[in-house]
Amino acid sequence: MYDVIISGAGPSGSKCAEILAKNGFSVALLEKDSNWRKPCGGGVSSRIFKYFPQLKKLNPHTINKISMYSGDYHKLEHEWEGLREKSIVMDRLELDNTLRNVAVDAGATLLEGYLSCDFLTKMNKKIGIKAKTSSGKQEVKSKIIILADGMSSKLARKSGLRGKWNVEDLGLAKCAILEGETTLDKEGIHVFFRPYKGYGWIFPLGEKRFNIGCGTFEEDNLNYDLNEIYTGFIEDPHIKKILSGQNYKTIWSGSFPLPAKGVLKESLYGDNIMLIGDNAGFVSPISGEGIHPGIVSGEAAAEAAINALEQDNISKKTLKHYGKNRKIRKIIQNFKLKRSMVEFFYENKGRNLSNMFRLAERNDDFRENVVDMFLFNAVPSKEFFAKIRELE
């Protein structure tokens, strides 16, 4: 029997496993397919080096500027060369395998090809996980179970901690890795807010490769066809002008759902079980950033598990320290603020977003407020929103 089973070896699961293993606990890290690439832009702030300094040895592609566009293509650009450490963009296949290897090097046991399908129970208590493998069904026992297996997790629903996602609670996105000659600025990423509830992006991955994608969220999942808006996005003249190339080779493409309404704070833990990462809604509203929040959730869950195991008390009452973690509370508060801004920004086909970018073009102080809000989680003042509404 293991001390902890973690179902899912993405960034959140791998960080959780690494911390537990380093503290001397036995950890089983279940992963259905290490060759699967999660559909994602792959942009990560420099904060990730605090959690995974090993990434620096890979010399990942770095960026030091961002260009953001309103639905009618008003532009705001911010550069941080020399002001702070550069951010990175990585292919998620390489990123996830690197973080997974860190957990294994720390002492976690990777069970590759294990697809979690049900709980193993005894006297109505969860004592492990049943998994499908190429050689048949396997049973893995543990004291604590941590679910990091994404939004499609069967176990999250079977746990009773959360129900089935409603389409209005999701974002739906499609992206691809393309290769070819391009004039795309290799040191900057581009983020495009759309007239509908959605956004698009172009993230460079090197000299000739980039990740491009777009999507919708909430009720506009029902109002727009994902394949159609993706085709419209990559064929848009504004996008083609930024890329200045054609006949790109598609290296890979994929579609994916993501949480759109913030952390499910009432669904984070129960008796000897916790949810982390996408599974628990650790994806930022508006921007869709989930790698860093997911890693933080994995760290907090590991700390709660260590406390519970040391006390020999794995009940919900003890695991509540996960939800009360200072960093988790901060993420919940930040996501709540961003959720409150969604309806405002996307009023009348993104009018307020467009007004905000127009004001930023005219006024440097206002521009700094926008940058601080989007990139550094600053809380805007009431005057900030009033100025946006006043602009016609």
C-alpha positions in Angstrom: 0.0 0.0 0.0 1.2 3.5 -0.9 0.8 6.5 1.3 -0.7 8.5 -1.6 -2.0 7.7 -5.1 -2.0 10.6 -7.6 -4.1 10.0 -10.6 -2.7 12.1 -13.4 0.9 13.1 -14.0 0.5 16.6 -15.5 2.1 19.7 -13.8 -0.2 19.6 -10.8 0.1 15.9 -10.2 3.8 15.8 -10.8 4.5 18.7 -8.4 2.4 17.0 -5.7 4.2 13.7 -6.2 7.6 15.4 -6.1 7.0 17.1 -2.7 5.5 14.0 -1.1 8.4 11.8 -2.3 11.0 14.3 -1.1 9.4 14.1 2.3 9.8 10.4 2.5 6.3 9.2 1.6 5.5 6.5 -0.9 3.7 7.8 -3.9 2.1 6.1 -6.9 1.8 8.5 -9.9 -0.7 7.0 -12.4 -0.5 8.2 -16.0 -2.6 6.9 -18.8 -0.2 8.0 -21.6 3.0 9.9 -21.3 3.0 10.4 -25.1 -0.2 12.4 -25.0 0.1 16.1 -25.6 -2.4 18.3 -23.8 -3.9 20.9 -26.1 -2.6 24.1 -24.6 -0.7 27.2 -25.7 2.2 26.3 -23.5 3.0 29.8 -22.2 4.3 30.0 -18.7 5.5 32.9 -16.6 8.9 32.9 -15.0 7.3 31.9 -11.7 7.6 28.3 -12.8 11.3 28.4 -12.2 10.6 28.7 -8.5 8.8 25.4 -8.6 10.9 23.7 -11.3 14.4 25.1 -11.6 15.3 22.1 -13.7 13.5 23.7 -16.7 16.4 26.2 -17.1 18.7 23.3 -18.1 16.5 22.7 -21.2 17.1 26.2 -22.5 13.4 26.7 -23.3 12.2 29.3 -25.7 12.0 32.6 -23.8 9.8 35.6 -24.3 9.9 39.2 -22.9 6.9 40.9 -24.4 3.2 40.5 -24.9 0.8 42.2 -27.4 -2.8 42.1 -26.5 -5.6 43.1 -28.9 -9.3 44.0 -28.5 -11.9 42.4 -30.7 -11.6 45.3 -33.1 -7.8 45.1 -33.0 -6.8 48.0 -30.8 -3.4 47.0 -29.5 -1.6 47.2 -26.1 2.1 46.0 -26.0 4.2 45.5 -22.9 7.9 44.5 -22.7 9.8 43.5 -19.6 13.3 43.0 -20.9 15.7 43.8 -18.1 12.8 44.4 -15.6 12.2 40.8 -14.6 13.0 37.3 -15.7 11.8 36.2 -19.1 8.8 33.9 -19.4 8.9 30.7 -21.5 6.8 28.9 -24.1 7.1 25.1 -24.3 5.5 22.3 -26.2 3.3 20.6 -23.6 4.6 17.2 -24.4 8.1 18.2 -23.5 7.0 20.3 -20.5 4.8 17.6 -18.9 7.4 14.8 -19.4 10.1 17.0 -17.8 8.0 17.7 -14.8 7.0 14.1 -14.5 10.6 13.0 -14.6 11.4 15.4 -11.7 8.8 13.6 -9.6 10.3 10.2 -10.5 13.8 11.4 -9.7 12.5 12.5 -6.3 11.3 9.0 -5.6 7.7 8.8 -6.9 6.7 5.5 -8.6 5.3 6.2 -12.1 2.7 3.7 -13.2 2.6 4.2 -16.9 -0.4 3.2 -19.0 -2.7 3.2 -16.0 -6.2 4.6 -16.8 -8.0 5.3 -13.6 -11.6 4.1 -13.9 -13.0 3.5 -10.4 -12.3 3.5 -6.7 -11.3 0.5 -4.7 -13.5 0.4 -1.6 -13.7 -1.5 1.6 -16.5 -1.1 4.1 -17.7 2.0 2.2 -14.2 3.6 2.4 -12.0 4.5 -0.5 -8.8 2.5 -0.2 -7.4 2.9 -3.6 -8.0 3.1 -7.4 -8.9 0.5 -10.0 -7.1 1.1 -13.3 -7.3 -0.3 -16.8 -3.9 -1.3 -18.3 -2.8 -3.1 -21.4 -2.4 -6.3 -19.3 -5.8 -6.0 -17.7 -7.3 -4.3 -14.6 -5.0 -3.4 -11.8 -5.7 -2.3 -8.2 -3.5 0.2 -6.4 -4.1 0.9 -2.7 -3.2 4.0 -0.7 -4.2 6.0 2.4 -4.9 9.2 0.5 -6.1 9.7 -3.1 -5.4 12.8 -5.1 -7.1 13.4 -8.4 -5.1 15.3 -11.0 -6.6 13.7 -14.1 -8.2 16.7 -15.7 -11.8 17.8 -16.4 -12.8 14.4 -18.0 -11.9 12.6 -14.8 -14.4 9.8 -14.1 -13.2 9.5 -10.5 -14.0 13.2 -9.7 -17.7 12.6 -10.3 -17.7 9.2 -8.6 -16.0 10.8 -5.6 -19.1 12.9 -5.0 -17.0 16.0 -4.7 -18.2 17.5 -7.9 -20.8 16.8 -10.5 -20.8 16.8 -14.3 -19.7 20.0 -16.0 -22.3 22.2 -17.7 -21.3 23.5 -21.1 -21.8 27.1 -19.7 -19.1 26.4 -17.1 -16.5 25.6 -19.7 -14.2 27.1 -22.2 -13.7 25.2 -25.5 -10.6 25.8 -27.5 -8.7 24.4 -30.5 -5.0 24.9 -31.2 -2.1 23.6 -33.4 1.6 23.6 -33.6 2.6 25.0 -37.0 6.0 25.1 -38.7 7.3 27.3 -41.5 9.0 30.5 -42.4 7.5 33.4 -40.6 8.3 37.0 -39.5 6.6 36.4 -36.2 8.5 38.2 -33.4 10.2 35.3 -31.6 10.4 37.2 -28.3 6.8 38.0 -27.9 3.4 36.4 -27.5 0.1 37.7 -29.0 -3.3 37.4 -27.2 -6.5 38.4 -29.1 -9.7 39.0 -27.2 -12.7 38.3 -29.4 -16.0 40.2 -29.9 -17.7 37.1 -28.5 -16.7 35.5 -25.2 -13.4 34.1 -26.3 -9.8 34.7 -27.1 -7.1 33.6 -29.4 -3.3 33.4 -29.2 0.0 33.0 -31.1 3.0 31.8 -29.1 6.4 31.3 -30.7 8.1 28.0 -30.0 11.4 28.7 -31.8 12.6 30.0 -35.1 10.1 28.3 -37.3 7.5 26.8 -35.0 4.6 28.5 -33.2 1.4 27.5 -31.3 -1.8 29.1 -32.5 -5.3 28.7 -31.2 -8.6 30.2 -30.2 -11.8 29.4 -28.3 -15.0 30.4 -26.7 -16.4 30.2 -23.2 -19.6 30.1 -21.2 -22.8 30.6 -23.2 -21.0 31.4 -26.4 -19.9 27.7 -26.5 -23.5 27.2 -27.7 -23.5 30.1 -30.1 -20.4 29.4 -32.1 -18.9 26.4 -33.9 -15.3 25.8 -32.6 -13.9 24.6 -35.9 -15.5 27.5 -37.8 -14.1 30.2 -35.5 -10.6 28.5 -35.5 -10.6 28.5 -39.3 -11.8 32.1 -39.3 -9.1 33.1 -36.8 -6.1 31.6 -38.7 -7.4 33.1 -42.0 -8.0 36.5 -40.5 -6.0 39.2 -42.4 -4.8 40.7 -39.1 -3.4 37.3 -38.1 -1.8 36.6 -41.5 -0.1 40.0 -41.3 1.5 39.1 -38.0 2.7 35.8 -39.3 3.6 36.9 -42.8 3.8 33.4 -44.1 1.8 30.7 -45.8 1.7 26.9 -46.5 2.6 26.1 -42.9 3.0 22.5 -42.0 0.8 21.2 -39.2 2.9 19.3 -36.6 0.0 18.6 -34.3 -3.5 19.9 -33.5 -6.1 19.3 -30.9 -9.2 20.5 -29.1 -9.9 20.7 -25.4 -12.3 21.9 -22.7 -11.2 23.9 -19.7 -12.9 25.3 -16.6 -14.1 28.9 -17.2 -15.6 30.0 -13.8 -12.8 29.6 -11.4 -11.9 27.2 -8.5 -14.6 24.9 -7.2 -13.8 25.8 -3.6 -16.6 23.5 -2.2 -15.2 20.5 -4.1 -11.5 20.5 -3.2 -11.4 17.7 -0.6 -13.3 15.0 1.3 -12.3 12.1 3.5 -8.8 10.9 2.3 -9.3 12.6 -1.1 -8.4 15.9 -2.9 -8.9 17.4 -6.3 -6.2 19.5 -7.9 -5.4 21.2 -11.2 -8.0 21.5 -14.0 -10.1 18.9 -12.1 -10.8 21.5 -9.4 -11.1 24.6 -11.7 -7.5 25.9 -11.3 -7.7 27.8 -14.6 -7.8 31.6 -14.7 -11.0 33.1 -16.1 -10.5 35.3 -19.2 -6.8 34.3 -19.9 -7.2 30.5 -19.5 -3.8 30.2 -17.7 -3.8 26.9 -15.8 -0.2 25.7 -15.5 0.9 27.9 -12.7 -2.3 27.7 -10.6 -2.3 23.9 -11.1 1.2 23.6 -9.8 0.3 25.7 -6.8 -2.7 23.5 -6.1 -0.5 20.4 -6.3 2.0 21.9 -3.8 -0.8 22.9 -1.4 -2.4 19.4 -1.6 0.9 17.8 -0.9 1.4 19.9 2.2 -2.1 19.0 3.4 -1.4 15.3 2.8 1.9 15.4 4.7 0.1 17.0 7.7 -2.7 14.4 7.6 -0.3 11.5 7.3 1.9 12.7 10.1 -1.2 13.1 12.3 -2.4 9.7 11.2 -5.7 11.4 10.4 -6.8 11.5 6.8 -10.3 12.8 7.4 -12.0 15.7 5.7 -11.5 17.7 8.8 -7.7 17.4 8.5 -7.5 17.8 4.8 -9.4 21.1 5.0 -5.9 22.7 5.4 -5.7 22.3 1.6 -8.6 24.7 1.0 -7.4 27.0 3.8 -3.9 27.3 2.3 -2.9 31.0 1.9 -1.9 30.6 -1.8 -5.1 28.7 -2.6 -7.2 31.4 -0.9 -5.4 34.0 -2.9 -6.0 32.2 -6.2 -9.7 31.8 -5.4 -10.0 35.5 -4.6 -8.1 36.5 -7.8 -10.3 34.2 -10.0 -13.4 35.5 -8.4 -12.4 39.1 -9.3 -11.7 38.1 -12.9 -15.0 36.3 -13.1 -16.7 39.5 -12.0 -15.0 41.3 -14.9 -16.0 38.9 -17.6 -19.6 40.2 -18.1 -18.4 43.8 -18.0 -15.6 43.3 -20.6 -17.8 41.4 -23.0 -20.8 43.6 -23.0 -22.2 44.4 -26.4 -19.7 42.3 -28.3 -16.7 43.3 -26.4 -17.4 47.1 -26.4 -15.9 47.7 -23.0 -12.8 45.7 -23.8 -12.3 47.8 -27.0 -12.9 51.0 -25.0 -10.3 49.9 -22.4 -7.7 49.3 -25.1 -8.5 52.6 -26.8 -8.0 54.4 -23.6 -4.7 52.6 -23.0 -3.5 53.8 -26.4 -4.1 57.4 -25.4 -3.1 57.5 -21.7 0.1 56.0 -20.3 -1.2 55.9 -16.7 -4.3 54.1 -17.7 -2.2 51.7 -19.9 -0.1 50.8 -16.8 -3.3 50.0 -14.9 -4.4 47.6 -17.7 -1.0 45.9 -17.7 -1.0 45.6 -13.9 -4.5 44.0 -14.0 -3.8 41.5 -16.7 -0.2 40.5 -15.9 0.2 41.2 -12.2 -3.3 40.5 -10.8 -3.8 44.1 -9.6 -7.3 45.1 -8.5 -8.6 47.9 -10.7 -10.3 50.9 -9.0 -14.0 51.9 -9.5 -12.7 54.9 -11.4 -10.9 52.6 -13.8 -14.2 51.0 -14.8 -16.0 54.3 -14.8 -13.6 55.7 -17.4 -14.2 52.7 -19.7 -18.0 53.2 -19.5 -17.7 56.9 -20.2 -15.9 56.4 -23.5 -18.3 56.3 -26.4 
